[in-house]
Amino acid sequence: MRRFRDTKSRCFAKSHCFDFEVTPRRVNVPRMTIYIHSLSGLGFRCAVAALVLTTGSIAASAQGQGGPNVHSSPPVRSMLDTKDPAELLDRLFAQLNKAPDKETAQLAEQAIWNLWARSGSPSADALLQQATKAMSARSYRIATGILDTVIEIQPDFVEAWNKRATVYYLNRQYEQSLADIEKVLELEPRHFGALSGLGLIRKEMGDKTGALSAFRRALAIHPHLPSAQRAVEELEPEVEQKI
């Protein structure tokens, strides 16, 4: 039991909330993410920059060569002028879904996580950072208490629900985690991290059919999500053989 939980803890410490790899991996994203979130407005500008880069990569891939000068094109100029986070998020999801390779997808994915971590309330965002640090230190009770407060003051803050779902998962409180995942998906149906978390829980509860369905839903949104890709490859033969 201890070894199992420590493996999940190490995996969390090196990955996003409920975007676990099926096996632990080394990713240095969280520290950078926390730093970006601590700087007012920078996360949004980084998201815009990522959208411009992914647009250029997709255009170049479509042409099979260098592609157009995307930075001077009207669509990209409109992206740089974007002020609405919801509109930017919609565009990033479109780019994520049609990314030609995992590198391009990672740019869009990181930008999406950056936007998800911004609630519009500086105090809620600061508390979210504190909860993330507590989670990384495996202080799950402290993290849960902080996230309870965030959710109370910002009940529509998707990432607060997702982080609390992750804490519950790490503590093997699966029913509580599932309840929070349901809320995440109610607020943001495209949350591939929460769908991956749903798949992990269903798998650990013995519901491999439900797990496969959740991972497939995640891949329908984020086709280059490695954890979901490997989970589907693992689960498909066993589930489909039973059918």
N, C-alpha and C positions, 0 to 999 in steps of 0.2 A: 504493500500500500504506500509506504513512504517513498519507495523508489518511483512508483508510478506518479505520485503527486509532484515529486521533485522534477521529473522529466517535463511535466506540463509547466511547472514554474519556470524552468530554464527556457522553455519554448516561448512562454509569454514574455519573458524579459527581453527576448530578442525579436519580438514580432509585434504586430498591432493587436489591439483587442479583438478577440474573436476573428482573427485571420491566421489561426495556427496552421503551421505545416503539420502533416501527419507524423513526420519525424522531425526532431529538432534541427534547426538550421541557424547559421550565424548571419544576422542582418543588423546593421548599425543604424537602422531607420529611427527607432524611438527617440533617442537622444536628440537627433536633429529635429524631429517633429516637435518635441517639447520646446526646443529653443525657438523654432519658428513661431510656435503658438504664443510664446511669451512676448513677441514683438508685435505691437498693434499694427494691423494692416498689412504686414509683410506676408502672412499666409495667403491672403487674397491675391496679392501681386504675384506670388510664386505660382498660384493656381492658374492665373492668366498666362504667365510665361510658359507653363507646362502645356496649356491648351494650344498656344502658338506653335510650340515645338512638335507636339503630336500631330497637329494639322499639317505641318511641313513634311513630317515623316510619312504620313498616310498619302499625301499628294505625290511625294517622290516615289513611293512604292507603286502607286497606281500608274505612273508614267514609266516606271522601270528605269529611271535615270535620275538626274539631279532634281527634277521637279521644278515647279515655278518658284518665283521669288515671293514666297508666302508673306514675308514681312511687309511687303508693299501692296499686297492685294487688298481689295475692299473688305472681304470677310475677316481677314486678320486684323485690319485696322479697327473694325467694329468690335472684335474681341478685346483689343487693348483698351477700348473705351467702355467696356462692360462694367457696370456698377452694381448689378443685381446678382447676389450670390446664387440665387435659385436658377437664374438663367445660365450662369457660368457652370453650375453643377450639371444641368441638363446637357450642355455642350460637352462637358468632360465625359459624361457617361456615354454619349454617342461616340466619342473618340475612343473610349475604352473598349467599347463593343466591336469596333472595326479596326482596332490596332493591328498592324501587319506582323508584329513580333512582340516578344515579351518585354524587350527594352522600352519600346514605345508605350506598351500597356503600363509598365511600371511608372512612367512619368505621369500618366493620367491618374493612375491609382493613388500615387502619393499626393497629388493635388486634391483629389477627392477627400482623402483622409484629413488633409489640412483644413478644408472647408468644413468638414463634419465636426472638427474640434473647436469651431467658432460658434458660440451661442448667441452672440450679440450683447452679452452681459460680461463685462470685464471681471466681475467678482465670480461669476459661475465658471468662466474660463480658467481663472486662477485656482479655484477649488478643484477643477478637473485635473489640472497639472499636479496638484498635491496628491490627489487620489492615484494618479498614474505612478508617482514616485513611491507611494505606499505599496502599491501592487508589485512594483519591481523589487521592493524590499521584502515581499511576502507578508506584509502587515495587512492581511485581508480584512480583519475586523475594523481597523482604522479606515481603510479604503472604503469599505461598505458604509461606514458612518458618514464619511465625507460625501459620497455619492448620494446617500439618502437626502442630505441637505441640498445638493445641487438639483436633484429631481424635484424637491419641494419648491424651490424658488424658480426653477426653469423646467416645468413639466414636459415641455415639447423639445427639450434638448436631447436629440437622438443619441449622441455619443455618451451621454451620462448613463442612459439605459443600457447601452451596449457594454460599457465598462463594468457596470454592476452585474450584468449577465455573465461577464467573464469571471468576475470574482466568485460568483456563485458556482460557476463551473469548476474553478480551481479547488473549491471546497467540496466538490462532489454534491452540491445542493442542486440537483438537476431540475427538480420541479420549479424552484424559484428562478433558475436560469432560463428555463423554457418560457416562463411567464414574462420575463423581461425581454426575451427575444421576440415574443409575440408583439410586445409594445413597440420595439424597434421597427419591426416590419410593418406595423400599422402606420408609424410616422414616416418611414422611408422604405418602401417595398423593394428598392434596388440595393439594399444593404447586403452586399456579397459577404461581408465579414460575419454578420449575424446568421446568414444562411449557412455558411461554413460551420459556425458554432452549432447550429441546429443539427447539421449532419453529424458532427462529432458526438453530440449527446445521444442522438438516436442510435448511433452505432454502439456506443458504450452501454446503452440500455437494451441492446439486443435486437433493435428494430432496423435491420439492414436495408429493408425495402424503403423505409422512411428516410434513412440516411442517404441512400442513393438518390432519392428524389430531391432532397435538400441540396446535395452537391451539384446535381444537374441544374437546379434553379440558379445556383451561384454561377455556374459556367455560362448560362444563358445571358447573364449580365456581364461577366468578366471571363471571356473565353481563355485567357492566359493565366488564370489563377492556379499556381502550381499545386497547392494543397488539394484543391478540388479535383484537378486533373488526376492526381495520383489516387485519390480516394475512389473516384469513378472507375479507374482502371482496376483497382483492387476489388471493388464491390460488384461490378457488372457481371463477371463470370458466375459468381456464386448466386446472386439474386436471380439472374435470367435463367440459370440452370434449373432452379426450383420452379420457375414458371413453366 
